[in-house]
Amino acid sequence: MAKVAVIGSGVGGLGCAALLAKSGHEVTVFERNGFIGGRCSSSERDGMPLDNFAHIFPLGAKGPLGRIAEAVGERIEFVRHDPAALVFDSRRGKLNLWPEPLDMRPLAAQARVARNLGVRPGKAVGAARLFRKLLKASDAFVEANDDKTLEAWVSEYTDDPAVHRFINVFCYMMFTISYRRASAGEFIYCFREMSNAADISYPRGSAGAIPAAYRRGLEKHGGRVFLNDGVKRILCREGRVVGVATARGEAEAEVVVSNAGIDLTLELAGVENLGEEYAAAVGRLQYSGSGAVAKYYLSRRVVEAPAVIYIPDADARGMFSFIEEGGTPQDLMMMVPVVDVLDPGSVPEGRSLVIAATPGVAEPGSEATDRLLEALERQLFRVFPGMEREVIWKQVVRPEHICRATGRKRVGDSVGIAQIPGQVGRGKPSPLTPVEGLYLVGMDAGARGIGTWQAAASAERVAELVNRRHPV
Ligand SMILES: Cc1cc2nc3c(=O)[nH]c(=O)nc-3n(C[C@H](O)[C@H](O)[C@H](O)COP(=O)(O)OP(=O)(O)OC[C@H]3O[C@@H](n4cnc5c(N)ncnc54)[C@H](O)[C@@H]3O)c2cc1C
């Protein structure tokens, strides 16, 4: 049995803490915020649970998120909808609408999507080959394409602009970076897993129901969570971790699992312990993008779908260039979870809660975010006429709110280090660090997947590593 200190209560931190407590370790979680869950947290407003950000969950019940809860004797009820979303494809000023099926394996479903997207007849064979690869790729194929960009990989199959737009929008939803930067291998892996499980869902009780279940599992097995108790230093001696220091004092630990992100972990442990080479590698890492989110509480339901995916009228290559180059596009990509449909009963009878998210800069405090939020609202009210009149209240989320949830100061990244060539698969930072007994868990370490699924997959992997190296 080891004394384990976990820094941070995100999905990765709490998931790993609960698994280790279940295995018999003595586990304490230190969280700098006054709430658990990090980017997957919820708060409460008007008697309803409110996602602090904007989530839908690929691979909920059927992936590591559900598996961890089950392993620690808890249950998260994931509500599944099929079709999972309504796609609005804005092409040349015309809006095409179609429901997106969860199961893309049947050829008929693929043909329907291609038809809806407007794939040119002469390009249908290339598009079909691409979809077949996305659904059936082997792990070796995934790995072989890790260091290629997704744009380059798609171009090997087709130059059809409709397919490129579709893939780029999905890529942004999955990784919050454009397909021009994303790793093809990582996208293929995630698309294959997600489609084969045909599982996109929403936890009953909002995003925060996931960390809440892990906390119950942890406490049931003797673990503890200290809120408002941020770790100031990771204590190391002769190459080994010996504990953590918080404002309240020092706590001994043979194992420290850090969910604080790789850059903040380096600050906490110090270059003198992790080494110059490690610090230089951390300094070279690139982070995922971000965006702007606006939540609208409505006096009646205006959107009759679990979620809306809005494909903007822009070519794939230039779709997200405004993020680096400045300006606000005419037509914005939007992901819009409709909470009262996703989680029936969570919103007061007759009311509706719509969360609109759009890609944008990740730097906190940028004026570009103000302009983006204005454009997002204009577009939302244009696409859903009448919504404007039903707004009871509105709440916005900017990159600085993400910084508050993670503790990062310079970047309000949605999903940790970017899933780009060189930073995925074998190139992903290892959960093991140069300091004996110090592990990384969460988005920045050692797993594939989308958002919360990746954080939970990392939690499973780190729990296994710790159990192997520190048997109970
Ligand atoms: C706007 C937005 C939309 C998203 N959409 C989706 C989606 O649709 N689907 C999806 O699956 N995922 C989505 N995600 C991503 C998902 O929320 C994250 O990938 C996931 O929650 C990250 O988990 P993590 O384990 O890495 O921890 P984090 O959430 O990063 O939590 C880290 C925790 O560590 C704490 N911490 C940091 N430093 C210290 C310290 N020194 N001492 C103590 N504690 C510390 C922080 O306070 C925080 O609680 C979205 C994220 C955002 C922001």
The ligand as an ORCA input file, in Angstrom:
! r2SCAN-3c Opt
* xyz 0 1
  C     -15.271     24.736    -23.750
  C     -14.897     23.288    -23.637
  C     -15.609     22.334    -24.356
  C     -15.276     20.982    -24.228
  N     -16.034     20.057    -24.912
  C     -15.814     18.750    -24.682
  C     -16.701     17.761    -25.208
  O     -17.691     18.079    -25.874
  N     -16.443     16.448    -24.947
  C     -15.373     16.067    -24.183
  O     -15.195     14.863    -23.936
  N     -14.502     16.973    -23.680
  C     -14.701     18.296    -23.908
  N     -13.856     19.228    -23.340
  C     -12.588     18.790    -22.744
  C     -12.667     18.152    -21.371
  O     -13.439     18.922    -20.490
  C     -11.245     18.009    -20.840
  O     -10.482     17.358    -21.802
  C     -11.134     17.188    -19.559
  O     -12.146     17.529    -18.654
  C      -9.763     17.427    -18.956
  O      -9.544     16.595    -17.854
  P      -8.146     16.540    -17.111
  O      -8.097     15.276    -16.329
  O      -7.007     16.747    -18.032
  O      -8.193     17.687    -16.017
  P      -8.566     19.242    -16.004
  O      -9.983     19.406    -16.323
  O      -7.535     20.042    -16.700
  O      -8.415     19.492    -14.429
  C      -7.177     19.740    -13.806
  C      -7.439     20.044    -12.348
  O      -6.191     20.259    -11.682
  C      -6.341     21.343    -10.788
  N      -5.031     21.905    -10.477
  C      -4.174     22.530    -11.309
  N      -3.074     22.939    -10.623
  C      -3.244     22.545     -9.325
  C      -2.466     22.674     -8.149
  N      -1.284     23.274     -8.144
  N      -2.949     22.152     -6.984
  C      -4.167     21.536     -6.963
  N      -4.941     21.402     -8.046
  C      -4.493     21.896     -9.230
  C      -7.258     22.298    -11.530
  O      -7.852     23.254    -10.659
  C      -8.270     21.308    -12.136
  O      -9.325     21.037    -11.266
  C     -14.183     20.589    -23.416
  C     -13.482     21.549    -22.683
  C     -13.840     22.882    -22.779
  C     -13.079     23.888    -21.961
*
